[in-house]
Amino acid sequence: MKLKLSSPSRFMQPVLLILTCAGAFLSTSCSTLEPKREAMSEEEVCTQLHSIIDAHPGEFADYKTNKRVTRRMIIWDATVSFPEADDCQVWEWSDGLDNYFCEWKSDGINGAKADFHRAEGILERCLGPQWTRHKNPTSSGGEHTRFIKEGSKTVVSIRYFKDQYWQTVLYIGDKSNLNTPLQ
């Protein structure tokens, strides 16, 4: 008895082709993901934070890449991200003021609160006693902490709140940009 293998091999060719294409697609799509950032020491984080703050008077010039113009502002991707933030940018408002902005997106209030407290702790330890801390609640049930240094036009602000979703945001920039109502 002779086995005829032509029909099973014809069936296997499309299956192998599909599996090969799926594997190629998955390896390509995974390679475009942002690589995991290496953990930084507290000293490195503090040095980086102070460099960002020191860049404020110079409009964060060394932290801008990929310029995009919108109706209300110009946005650049930040070349340096605050630890564990999902997205950091430099914004130039229509009034000419610039700020460094980072965002953490959360699944809910607990995630936003955890991100807030982790970042707030980093800021408190790195900024030290020369920066005064001011806390207040947001209207959506979150928290807002501002760090202000006597004689400086720069403010460092961290808050978590609910807009369309719960999020935590970091702001480093001019005090006058914080005059908007907090959610």
Beta strands, then each sheet from edge to edge (+ up, - down):
strand 1: 64-69
strand 2: 73-78
strand 3: 87-93
strand 4: 98-105
strand 5: 131-137
strand 6: 143-149
strand 7: 154-162
strand 8: 166-174
sheet 1: 1+ 2- 3+ 4- 8+ 7- 6+ 5-
end
